[in-house]
Amino acid sequence: MSFQVHVAGPDDLVVQVYRQLREAILDGRLRPGERLPATRELARSAAVSRNTVSTAYERLLAEGFVTARVGSGTYVDGTAAGPRPAATAPGGILRPRRAWRDLPLPAPEPPLPRYDLRPDAPDATLFPLPSWRRLVTRELRAATLAGGRADPAGHPALRAAVARWLGISRSIRTGPDAVLITHGAQQALDLIGRVLVEPGDVVAVEEPGYPPVHRLFRSLGATVVGVPVDAEGLVVDALPAAARIVYTTPSHQFPMGVPLSPARRRALLAWADRHHSAIIEDDYDSEFRFRKRPLEPLQSLDGSGRVIYVGTFSKTMLPALRLGFLVAPATLGPALLHARQVCDLYGSTHTEAAMAAFLEEGLFARHLRTATRAYGARHALLLDALGDGPLSRWLAPVVSVAGLHLSAHLRPDAGVDAATVAARAARAGVAVQTLGEFCLTPPARDGLVLGFGAIPTDRLPEALRLLARCLPG
């Protein structure tokens, strides 16, 4: 990347060029040993004479900021350059909307721990990279030859493949026209919010629940209200009457893990009809089930067109692929399509085409079988540790037969809070999260959320032993 200088006004042109180069050397933009542009090249880009640039270089050379190498060029002298500072934004008087000022700053991603028991992360080593590489290479070549823009609704082949997959695996009757491909579930939720939420609207979410959803709707100006979860899932009777949207994870409540009971499903749909509300059904990891058949999705039971179904490939494939989808009632289709186009025009055509082929060639189903076996073994190990193993004395598991995590309440006589246990575990190299981290308000009964997706099966027993040492003896 060639360095650019910008000269303006009647001031001495040599001084302007000199000062900009010196400042770039001192603040680290031009690094020690880096070659300065040739005088002819810099003079042409800055629209000044070559003599002006040569004179500025000579002054930098005389002051020790650069060195000249015969036949090679002019280079930044390492002894003259200052330390590279952290990038900072210039000051200003602009302020974001209040909704953005009230949101917490995103935490930087911590280094990978020795033992990762955080929830919601799949095992990247299970990803079928050779098959995926073959498909992506093929589709990237085709996309390069085709050129042009793509459909904001997503690649037609992927929309058709998702519709077929949902019909087979989740008994959802839908067609490609109702499927919208997104950059993960989070973008799907953002598009729904853009289309449905007015500032001040009430959005009901599960408590405990998924914090990124809370922050998203708050950023849109909504009032986010937590609704308790019990052994049957979302407590429908506790829903605020003013809720414009109800966000729920009925197949495998996040993070408690309980499914929404059939009676609650019927009650929720009836409640939405009475209050003219929308339901967002986030089916984030129902593919991984270890016992029992999944309950019928809300979307399949919905006779009024109030349910928007959201899915993702982040858990089944890789989060880095950024692939998700939503299935919406026909009345919302045009608005959601416009929202997607306004947001980022369209997705990655070759990635979407590769995912379509992955589904159609049966590779996705095969991958799910392999991954489910691996996760099932880890699920059983964790249940054993919580049932009569090293964790059972102080942690009471919440029954769950699906997904990539289990939750467990601290027993009343544990004599220690969950945050203390998590801090001790972090010092021992085990990353774990508390139930309180997923709540809008401190929970009446705290505990731990134990993920087993990211940790290899043979390392899980040692991680659980280390975690047990962080509990009272």
Kinemage of the C-alpha trace (Angstrom):
@kinemage 1
@onewidth
@group {chain A} dominant
@subgroup {mainchain}
@vectorlist {calphas} color= white
{ca met a 1} P 0.000 0.000 0.000
{ca ser a 2} L 1.618 3.287 -1.103
{ca phe a 3} L 1.692 6.194 1.326
{ca gln a 4} L -0.316 9.264 0.337
{ca val a 5} L 0.304 12.894 1.252
{ca his a 6} L -2.251 15.651 0.834
{ca val a 7} L -1.083 19.187 0.152
{ca ala a 8} L -3.366 22.195 0.170
{ca gly a 9} L -3.177 25.970 0.317
{ca pro a 10} L -0.307 28.357 -0.301
{ca asp a 11} L 1.902 27.074 2.561
{ca asp a 12} L 5.355 25.768 1.750
{ca leu a 13} L 4.806 22.510 -0.136
{ca val a 14} L 8.089 21.027 1.049
{ca val a 15} L 7.109 21.624 4.671
{ca gln a 16} L 3.700 20.010 4.138
{ca val a 17} L 5.228 16.866 2.610
{ca tyr a 18} L 7.961 16.723 5.275
{ca arg a 19} L 5.559 17.089 8.213
{ca gln a 20} L 3.150 14.431 6.986
{ca leu a 21} L 5.954 11.933 6.458
{ca arg a 22} L 7.538 12.723 9.831
{ca glu a 23} L 4.214 12.334 11.657
{ca ala a 24} L 3.602 9.002 9.933
{ca ile a 25} L 7.026 7.784 11.067
{ca leu a 26} L 6.557 8.981 14.648
{ca asp a 27} L 3.085 7.500 15.118
{ca gly a 28} L 4.010 4.191 13.519
{ca arg a 29} L 1.995 4.333 10.312
{ca leu a 30} L 5.329 4.128 8.509
{ca arg a 31} L 7.152 1.342 10.310
{ca pro a 32} L 10.909 0.854 10.861
{ca gly a 33} L 12.558 -0.562 7.782
{ca glu a 34} L 9.631 0.301 5.528
{ca arg a 35} L 10.514 1.736 2.137
{ca leu a 36} L 9.192 5.214 1.316
{ca pro a 37} L 7.602 5.707 -2.097
{ca ala a 38} L 9.946 6.695 -4.889
{ca thr a 39} L 10.157 10.489 -5.237
{ca arg a 40} L 8.664 10.373 -8.730
{ca glu a 41} L 5.723 8.215 -7.562
{ca leu a 42} L 4.924 10.361 -4.517
{ca ala a 43} L 5.233 13.575 -6.530
{ca arg a 44} L 2.770 12.269 -9.102
{ca ser a 45} L 0.180 11.154 -6.504
{ca ala a 46} L 0.452 14.446 -4.543
{ca ala a 47} L 0.491 16.602 -7.703
{ca val a 48} L 3.713 18.397 -6.720
{ca ser a 49} L 7.111 18.590 -8.350
{ca arg a 50} L 9.646 15.823 -7.878
{ca asn a 51} L 12.066 18.416 -6.524
{ca thr a 52} L 9.578 19.230 -3.709
{ca val a 53} L 9.500 15.595 -2.583
{ca ser a 54} L 13.288 15.201 -2.933
{ca thr a 55} L 13.852 18.235 -0.716
{ca ala a 56} L 11.479 16.842 1.944
{ca tyr a 57} L 13.311 13.489 1.844
{ca glu a 58} L 16.666 15.228 2.263
{ca arg a 59} L 15.385 17.008 5.374
{ca leu a 60} L 14.144 13.720 6.849
{ca leu a 61} L 17.531 12.163 6.049
{ca ala a 62} L 19.407 15.022 7.721
{ca glu a 63} L 17.304 14.682 10.878
{ca gly a 64} L 17.817 10.911 11.078
{ca phe a 65} L 14.260 9.839 10.351
{ca val a 66} L 15.205 7.909 7.216
{ca thr a 67} L 18.241 6.279 5.638
{ca ala a 68} L 19.153 6.200 1.958
{ca arg a 69} L 20.403 3.030 0.289
{ca val a 70} L 22.150 3.522 -3.016
{ca gly a 71} L 20.258 1.843 -5.821
{ca ser a 72} L 17.503 0.707 -3.458
{ca gly a 73} L 15.615 3.714 -2.100
{ca thr a 74} L 14.796 5.560 1.121
{ca tyr a 75} L 13.793 3.644 4.255
{ca val a 76} L 12.447 4.518 7.686
{ca asp a 77} L 15.214 4.453 10.275
{ca gly a 78} L 14.274 2.177 13.160
{ca thr a 79} L 15.979 4.327 15.796
{ca ala a 80} L 13.904 7.379 14.929
{ca ala a 81} L 10.454 5.815 14.807
{ca gly a 82} L 8.261 5.989 17.868
{ca pro a 83} L 6.236 3.126 19.343
{ca arg a 84} L 3.088 2.278 17.441
{ca pro a 85} L 0.166 3.657 19.455
{ca ala a 86} L -3.235 2.071 19.791
{ca ala a 87} L -5.579 3.352 17.115
{ca thr a 88} L -7.894 6.002 18.465
{ca ala a 89} L -10.844 7.736 16.911
{ca pro a 90} L -10.810 11.520 16.695
{ca gly a 91} L -12.898 13.439 19.185
{ca gly a 92} L -16.191 14.950 18.182
{ca ile a 93} L -19.574 16.176 19.272
{ca leu a 94} L -21.654 13.444 17.622
{ca arg a 95} L -23.546 11.103 19.932
{ca pro a 96} L -25.437 7.876 19.158
{ca arg a 97} L -29.097 7.360 19.928
{ca arg a 98} L -29.877 6.709 23.570
{ca ala a 99} L -30.590 3.035 22.902
{ca trp a 100} L -26.983 2.572 21.760
{ca arg a 101} L -25.525 4.603 24.618
{ca asp a 102} L -27.233 2.359 27.173
{ca leu a 103} L -25.918 -0.907 25.727
{ca pro a 104} L -22.782 -2.439 27.269
{ca leu a 105} L -19.654 -2.409 25.145
{ca pro a 106} L -18.913 -5.766 23.466
{ca ala a 107} L -16.319 -7.660 25.466
{ca pro a 108} L -13.158 -8.638 23.578
{ca glu a 109} L -12.928 -12.325 22.765
{ca pro a 110} L -10.760 -13.925 25.486
{ca pro a 111} L -7.926 -16.321 24.660
{ca leu a 112} L -8.999 -19.921 24.163
{ca pro a 113} L -8.988 -21.726 27.513
{ca arg a 114} L -7.400 -25.116 28.106
{ca tyr a 115} L -10.850 -26.586 28.766
{ca asp a 116} L -13.795 -24.855 27.098
{ca leu a 117} L -17.131 -25.593 28.784
{ca arg a 118} L -18.899 -22.530 27.443
{ca pro a 119} L -22.280 -23.243 25.859
{ca asp a 120} L -23.389 -22.868 22.288
{ca ala a 121} L -20.105 -23.664 20.506
{ca pro a 122} L -19.767 -26.657 18.133
{ca asp a 123} L -16.666 -28.803 17.697
{ca ala a 124} L -14.758 -27.455 14.699
{ca thr a 125} L -12.783 -30.730 14.404
{ca leu a 126} L -15.997 -32.525 13.428
{ca phe a 127} L -16.525 -30.220 10.457
{ca pro a 128} L -16.154 -32.173 7.154
{ca leu a 129} L -13.577 -29.827 5.679
{ca pro a 130} L -12.534 -31.883 2.590
{ca ser a 131} L -16.118 -32.145 1.318
{ca trp a 132} L -16.821 -28.502 2.103
{ca arg a 133} L -13.615 -27.320 0.408
{ca arg a 134} L -14.524 -29.249 -2.741
{ca leu a 135} L -17.982 -27.687 -2.937
{ca val a 136} L -16.835 -24.149 -2.134
{ca thr a 137} L -14.062 -24.334 -4.745
{ca arg a 138} L -16.517 -25.502 -7.379
{ca glu a 139} L -19.136 -22.881 -6.548
{ca leu a 140} L -16.601 -20.061 -6.242
{ca arg a 141} L -15.399 -20.830 -9.750
{ca ala a 142} L -18.983 -20.774 -11.025
{ca ala a 143} L -19.770 -17.531 -9.199
{ca thr a 144} L -16.654 -15.880 -10.619
{ca leu a 145} L -17.628 -16.802 -14.146
{ca ala a 146} L -21.238 -15.707 -13.658
{ca gly a 147} L -20.496 -12.291 -12.132
{ca gly a 148} L -23.304 -9.862 -11.382
{ca arg a 149} L -25.416 -9.402 -8.269
{ca ala a 150} L -27.427 -12.020 -6.437
{ca asp a 151} L -30.944 -12.435 -5.060
{ca pro a 152} L -31.309 -10.703 -1.658
{ca ala a 153} L -33.550 -13.594 -0.556
{ca gly a 154} L -30.633 -15.977 -0.971
{ca his a 155} L -29.438 -18.478 -3.533
{ca pro a 156} L -32.516 -20.186 -5.046
{ca ala a 157} L -30.963 -23.643 -4.677
{ca leu a 158} L -30.304 -23.103 -0.961
{ca arg a 159} L -33.809 -21.778 -0.322
{ca ala a 160} L -35.242 -24.870 -2.011
{ca ala a 161} L -32.872 -27.187 -0.121
{ca val a 162} L -33.730 -25.573 3.233
{ca ala a 163} L -37.460 -25.872 2.519
{ca arg a 164} L -37.040 -29.582 1.710
{ca trp a 165} L -34.850 -30.173 4.766
{ca leu a 166} L -37.346 -28.491 7.093
{ca gly a 167} L -40.163 -30.558 5.624
{ca ile a 168} L -38.281 -33.805 6.195
{ca ser a 169} L -36.628 -33.092 9.545
{ca arg a 170} L -39.097 -30.743 11.265
{ca ser a 171} L -42.441 -31.401 9.489
{ca ile a 172} L -42.582 -27.751 8.421
{ca arg a 173} L -44.609 -27.317 5.265
{ca thr a 174} L -43.117 -24.422 3.378
{ca gly a 175} L -41.823 -23.550 -0.037
{ca pro a 176} L -38.671 -21.779 -1.244
{ca asp a 177} L -40.529 -18.466 -1.591
{ca ala a 178} L -41.133 -18.327 2.178
{ca val a 179} L -37.440 -18.964 3.009
{ca leu a 180} L -35.048 -16.041 3.405
{ca ile a 181} L -31.330 -16.825 3.758
{ca thr a 182} L -29.417 -14.655 6.235
{ca his a 183} L -25.980 -14.128 7.747
{ca gly a 184} L -26.797 -16.312 10.743
{ca ala a 185} L -29.767 -16.225 13.098
{ca gln a 186} L -28.744 -12.850 14.501
{ca gln a 187} L -29.301 -11.135 11.167
{ca ala a 188} L -32.620 -12.928 10.795
{ca leu a 189} L -33.713 -11.491 14.144
{ca asp a 190} L -32.430 -8.062 13.163
{ca leu a 191} L -34.469 -8.103 9.954
{ca ile a 192} L -37.590 -9.139 11.864
{ca gly a 193} L -37.016 -6.322 14.329
{ca arg a 194} L -36.546 -3.773 11.565
{ca val a 195} L -39.847 -4.809 10.021
{ca leu a 196} L -41.996 -5.208 13.147
{ca val a 197} L -40.607 -3.133 16.028
{ca glu a 198} L -41.513 0.500 16.620
{ca pro a 199} L -39.630 2.464 19.317
{ca gly a 200} L -41.317 1.812 22.647
{ca asp a 201} L -42.823 -1.545 21.622
{ca val a 202} L -42.636 -4.310 24.210
{ca val a 203} L -40.700 -7.444 23.276
{ca ala a 204} L -41.100 -10.413 25.634
{ca val a 205} L -38.081 -12.716 25.998
{ca glu a 206} L -37.378 -15.786 28.078
{ca glu a 207} L -35.704 -15.296 31.461
{ca pro a 208} L -33.034 -16.612 31.517
{ca gly a 209} L -32.437 -16.223 27.814
{ca tyr a 210} L -30.065 -15.250 25.026
{ca pro a 211} L -28.365 -11.868 25.725
{ca pro a 212} L -27.608 -10.950 22.068
{ca val a 213} L -31.361 -10.984 21.433
{ca his a 214} L -31.967 -8.684 24.403
{ca arg a 215} L -29.372 -6.216 23.124
{ca leu a 216} L -30.658 -6.349 19.557
{ca phe a 217} L -34.233 -5.405 20.423
{ca arg a 218} L -33.086 -2.753 22.891
{ca ser a 219} L -30.973 -1.219 20.122
{ca leu a 220} L -34.140 -0.875 18.042
{ca gly a 221} L -35.791 1.117 20.816
{ca ala a 222} L -37.927 -1.717 22.192
{ca thr a 223} L -38.695 -2.315 25.855
{ca val a 224} L -37.402 -5.818 26.573
{ca val a 225} L -39.309 -7.684 29.303
{ca gly a 226} L -38.150 -10.982 30.756
{ca val a 227} L -40.719 -13.770 31.220
{ca pro a 228} L -39.946 -16.655 33.607
{ca val a 229} L -39.228 -20.197 32.478
{ca asp a 230} L -40.189 -23.311 34.458
{ca ala a 231} L -40.119 -27.060 33.841
{ca glu a 232} L -42.622 -26.651 30.972
{ca gly a 233} L -40.780 -23.774 29.318
{ca leu a 234} L -42.002 -20.206 28.894
{ca val a 235} L -44.706 -19.287 31.431
{ca val a 236} L -47.402 -18.030 29.063
{ca asp a 237} L -49.559 -16.641 31.885
{ca ala a 238} L -46.722 -14.257 32.805
{ca leu a 239} L -46.524 -12.623 29.351
{ca pro a 240} L -47.098 -8.853 29.383
{ca ala a 241} L -50.340 -7.993 27.588
{ca ala a 242} L -48.600 -5.215 25.644
{ca ala a 243} L -45.984 -7.485 24.045
{ca arg a 244} L -45.744 -6.877 20.310
{ca ile a 245} L -43.321 -9.799 19.877
{ca val a 246} L -42.643 -12.931 21.927
{ca tyr a 247} L -39.203 -14.452 21.387
{ca thr a 248} L -38.918 -18.103 22.421
{ca thr a 249} L -36.711 -21.187 21.984
{ca pro a 250} L -39.382 -23.898 22.350
{ca ser a 251} L -37.446 -26.948 21.143
{ca his a 252} L -34.588 -26.547 23.631
{ca gln a 253} L -34.918 -23.475 25.816
{ca phe a 254} L -31.708 -21.499 26.005
{ca pro a 255} L -30.025 -21.889 28.416
{ca met a 256} L -32.213 -24.092 30.676
{ca gly a 257} L -32.663 -26.817 28.062
{ca val a 258} L -36.335 -27.651 28.716
{ca pro a 259} L -38.770 -27.973 25.790
{ca leu a 260} L -41.981 -25.976 25.688
{ca ser a 261} L -44.729 -28.444 26.634
{ca pro a 262} L -47.565 -29.197 24.175
{ca ala a 263} L -50.064 -27.436 26.440
{ca arg a 264} L -47.877 -24.329 26.629
{ca arg a 265} L -47.431 -24.338 22.852
{ca arg a 266} L -51.188 -24.251 22.339
{ca ala a 267} L -51.553 -21.608 25.050
{ca leu a 268} L -48.862 -19.401 23.495
{ca leu a 269} L -50.467 -19.514 20.051
{ca ala a 270} L -53.859 -18.685 21.550
{ca trp a 271} L -52.332 -15.827 23.551
{ca ala a 272} L -50.723 -14.389 20.394
{ca asp a 273} L -54.081 -14.517 18.611
{ca arg a 274} L -55.849 -12.687 21.431
{ca his a 275} L -53.169 -9.976 21.702
{ca his a 276} L -52.392 -9.662 17.958
{ca ser a 277} L -48.728 -10.422 18.615
{ca ala a 278} L -45.949 -12.070 16.626
{ca ile a 279} L -43.966 -15.103 17.834
{ca ile a 280} L -40.328 -15.632 16.900
{ca glu a 281} L -39.486 -19.339 17.140
{ca asp a 282} L -35.697 -19.725 17.355
{ca asp a 283} L -34.910 -23.373 16.607
{ca tyr a 284} L -31.188 -22.982 17.151
{ca asp a 285} L -29.978 -26.556 17.823
{ca ser a 286} L -32.868 -29.005 17.572
{ca glu a 287} L -30.822 -31.190 15.191
{ca phe a 288} L -28.850 -32.658 18.102
{ca arg a 289} L -31.203 -34.908 20.074
{ca phe a 290} L -30.086 -37.852 22.206
{ca arg a 291} L -33.437 -39.221 23.404
{ca lys a 292} L -37.098 -38.750 22.513
{ca arg a 293} L -38.518 -37.259 19.353
{ca pro a 294} L -38.719 -33.474 19.017
{ca leu a 295} L -42.059 -31.826 19.598
{ca glu a 296} L -43.844 -30.300 16.631
{ca pro a 297} L -42.623 -26.750 15.938
{ca leu a 298} L -44.866 -23.815 16.739
{ca gln a 299} L -44.697 -22.891 13.073
{ca ser a 300} L -46.422 -26.147 12.127
{ca leu a 301} L -49.181 -25.579 14.703
{ca asp a 302} L -49.766 -21.964 13.721
{ca gly a 303} L -53.041 -21.464 11.913
{ca ser a 304} L -53.009 -17.655 11.904
{ca gly a 305} L -49.646 -16.783 10.374
{ca arg a 306} L -48.187 -15.321 13.570
{ca val a 307} L -45.016 -17.455 13.876
{ca ile a 308} L -41.703 -16.540 12.260
{ca tyr a 309} L -39.365 -19.524 12.297
{ca val a 310} L -35.617 -18.849 12.609
{ca gly a 311} L -32.845 -21.399 12.065
{ca thr a 312} L -29.077 -21.437 11.763
{ca phe a 313} L -26.211 -23.551 10.466
{ca ser a 314} L -23.846 -22.070 13.071
{ca lys a 315} L -24.310 -24.997 15.484
{ca thr a 316} L -24.549 -27.790 12.941
{ca met a 317} L -21.724 -26.549 10.713
{ca leu a 318} L -19.496 -23.648 11.826
{ca pro a 319} L -20.290 -20.191 13.226
{ca ala a 320} L -17.725 -18.682 10.846
{ca leu a 321} L -19.884 -19.616 7.833
{ca arg a 322} L -22.488 -17.036 8.937
{ca leu a 323} L -25.431 -18.906 7.434
{ca gly a 324} L -28.961 -18.830 8.800
{ca phe a 325} L -32.504 -18.547 7.535
{ca leu a 326} L -36.036 -17.590 8.449
{ca val a 327} L -39.451 -18.782 7.336
{ca ala a 328} L -42.023 -16.004 7.517
{ca pro a 329} L -45.747 -15.627 6.845
{ca ala a 330} L -46.481 -14.372 3.334
{ca thr a 331} L -47.679 -11.017 4.676
{ca leu a 332} L -44.152 -10.223 5.922
{ca gly a 333} L -42.219 -11.565 2.940
{ca pro a 334} L -41.894 -8.365 0.849
{ca ala a 335} L -40.930 -6.203 3.840
{ca leu a 336} L -38.305 -8.699 5.034
{ca leu a 337} L -36.864 -8.915 1.523
{ca his a 338} L -36.575 -5.122 1.349
{ca ala a 339} L -34.981 -5.086 4.813
{ca arg a 340} L -32.372 -7.624 3.702
{ca gln a 341} L -31.583 -5.612 0.596
{ca val a 342} L -31.277 -2.379 2.570
{ca cys a 343} L -29.112 -4.100 5.174
{ca asp a 344} L -26.413 -5.673 2.982
{ca leu a 345} L -27.869 -6.274 -0.499
{ca tyr a 346} L -27.273 -10.041 -0.614
{ca gly a 347} L -25.200 -12.845 0.824
{ca ser a 348} L -22.171 -14.827 -0.303
{ca thr a 349} L -23.408 -16.599 -3.414
{ca his a 350} L -20.714 -19.274 -3.542
{ca thr a 351} L -21.088 -20.131 0.159
{ca glu a 352} L -24.863 -20.398 -0.187
{ca ala a 353} L -24.527 -22.527 -3.319
{ca ala a 354} L -22.049 -24.806 -1.557
{ca met a 355} L -24.433 -25.222 1.377
{ca ala a 356} L -27.244 -26.109 -1.030
{ca ala a 357} L -25.105 -28.823 -2.596
{ca phe a 358} L -24.046 -30.017 0.869
{ca leu a 359} L -27.701 -30.535 1.733
{ca glu a 360} L -28.752 -32.015 -1.598
{ca glu a 361} L -25.869 -34.509 -1.794
{ca gly a 362} L -26.731 -35.936 1.626
{ca leu a 363} L -23.519 -34.670 3.203
{ca phe a 364} L -25.336 -32.586 5.797
{ca ala a 365} L -27.381 -35.551 7.047
{ca arg a 366} L -24.239 -37.677 7.225
{ca his a 367} L -22.389 -34.956 9.136
{ca leu a 368} L -25.272 -34.638 11.607
{ca arg a 369} L -25.194 -38.389 12.312
{ca thr a 370} L -21.464 -38.272 13.014
{ca ala a 371} L -21.687 -35.135 15.151
{ca thr a 372} L -24.711 -36.379 17.111
{ca arg a 373} L -22.838 -39.556 18.092
{ca ala a 374} L -19.896 -37.497 19.354
{ca tyr a 375} L -22.054 -35.005 21.237
{ca gly a 376} L -24.210 -37.808 22.632
{ca ala a 377} L -21.156 -39.387 24.259
{ca arg a 378} L -20.227 -36.050 25.847
{ca his a 379} L -23.806 -35.458 26.974
{ca ala a 380} L -23.748 -38.853 28.725
{ca leu a 381} L -20.413 -38.103 30.427
{ca leu a 382} L -21.697 -34.791 31.743
{ca leu a 383} L -24.950 -36.348 32.976
{ca asp a 384} L -22.968 -39.025 34.814
{ca ala a 385} L -20.791 -36.384 36.481
{ca leu a 386} L -23.894 -34.489 37.586
{ca gly a 387} L -25.835 -37.628 38.528
{ca asp a 388} L -23.473 -39.491 40.843
{ca gly a 389} L -20.055 -38.194 39.848
{ca pro a 390} L -17.752 -35.448 41.150
{ca leu a 391} L -20.246 -32.605 40.519
{ca ser a 392} L -23.361 -34.248 41.925
{ca arg a 393} L -22.948 -33.107 45.540
{ca trp a 394} L -23.306 -29.409 44.785
{ca leu a 395} L -24.990 -29.179 41.362
{ca ala a 396} L -28.518 -30.303 40.429
{ca pro a 397} L -28.909 -30.784 36.647
{ca val a 398} L -31.867 -29.517 34.651
{ca val a 399} L -33.161 -32.398 32.529
{ca ser a 400} L -32.331 -31.893 28.855
{ca val a 401} L -32.132 -34.375 25.982
{ca ala a 402} L -30.838 -32.143 23.187
{ca gly a 403} L -28.350 -29.458 22.249
{ca leu a 404} L -24.743 -28.723 23.136
{ca his a 405} L -25.056 -27.796 26.817
{ca leu a 406} L -26.659 -28.649 30.145
{ca ser a 407} L -27.631 -26.304 32.953
{ca ala a 408} L -27.309 -27.114 36.627
{ca his a 409} L -28.506 -25.250 39.713
{ca leu a 410} L -26.248 -24.829 42.709
{ca arg a 411} L -27.765 -26.704 45.613
{ca pro a 412} L -28.997 -24.453 48.454
{ca asp a 413} L -26.332 -25.738 50.855
{ca ala a 414} L -23.422 -25.253 48.438
{ca gly a 415} L -22.156 -22.297 50.471
{ca val a 416} L -20.698 -20.598 47.396
{ca asp a 417} L -22.145 -18.499 44.561
{ca ala a 418} L -21.907 -19.381 40.896
{ca ala a 419} L -19.720 -16.383 40.001
{ca thr a 420} L -17.106 -17.511 42.541
{ca val a 421} L -17.117 -21.033 41.116
{ca ala a 422} L -16.713 -19.681 37.556
{ca ala a 423} L -13.822 -17.433 38.645
{ca arg a 424} L -12.050 -20.327 40.377
{ca ala a 425} L -12.582 -22.480 37.300
{ca ala a 426} L -11.103 -19.801 35.033
{ca arg a 427} L -7.948 -19.755 37.165
{ca ala a 428} L -7.766 -23.534 36.746
{ca gly a 429} L -8.026 -23.206 32.964
{ca val a 430} L -11.717 -24.155 32.679
{ca ala a 431} L -14.086 -21.672 30.997
{ca val a 432} L -17.660 -21.907 32.260
{ca gln a 433} L -20.577 -19.470 32.466
{ca thr a 434} L -23.164 -18.841 35.156
{ca leu a 435} L -26.920 -18.799 34.717
{ca gly a 436} L -26.890 -15.211 35.938
{ca glu a 437} L -24.983 -14.161 32.809
{ca phe a 438} L -28.086 -14.994 30.761
{ca cys a 439} L -30.574 -13.078 32.938
{ca leu a 440} L -31.919 -9.534 32.727
{ca thr a 441} L -32.120 -9.472 36.533
{ca pro a 442} L -30.229 -11.583 39.100
{ca pro a 443} L -31.816 -15.061 39.265
{ca ala a 444} L -33.464 -16.367 42.417
{ca arg a 445} L -31.451 -19.553 42.042
{ca asp a 446} L -28.125 -19.368 40.226
{ca gly a 447} L -26.086 -22.125 38.700
{ca leu a 448} L -23.786 -23.040 35.833
{ca val a 449} L -24.333 -23.534 32.118
{ca leu a 450} L -22.037 -26.353 31.003
{ca gly a 451} L -21.249 -26.655 27.311
{ca phe a 452} L -19.773 -29.802 25.791
{ca gly a 453} L -19.715 -28.871 22.115
{ca ala a 454} L -16.266 -27.337 21.871
{ca ile a 455} L -14.302 -29.737 24.092
{ca pro a 456} L -13.045 -33.099 22.755
{ca thr a 457} L -14.628 -36.126 24.401
{ca asp a 458} L -11.345 -37.409 25.844
{ca arg a 459} L -10.670 -34.073 27.571
{ca leu a 460} L -14.112 -33.672 29.120
{ca pro a 461} L -13.553 -35.920 32.207
{ca glu a 462} L -10.443 -33.973 33.252
{ca ala a 463} L -12.278 -30.654 32.767
{ca leu a 464} L -15.097 -31.878 35.008
{ca arg a 465} L -12.630 -33.035 37.677
{ca leu a 466} L -10.993 -29.610 37.677
{ca leu a 467} L -14.404 -27.954 37.900
{ca ala a 468} L -15.337 -30.164 40.844
{ca arg a 469} L -12.272 -28.916 42.743
{ca cys a 470} L -13.646 -25.389 42.426
{ca leu a 471} L -16.723 -26.374 44.452
{ca pro a 472} L -16.696 -26.804 48.241
{ca gly a 473} L -14.716 -29.850 49.402
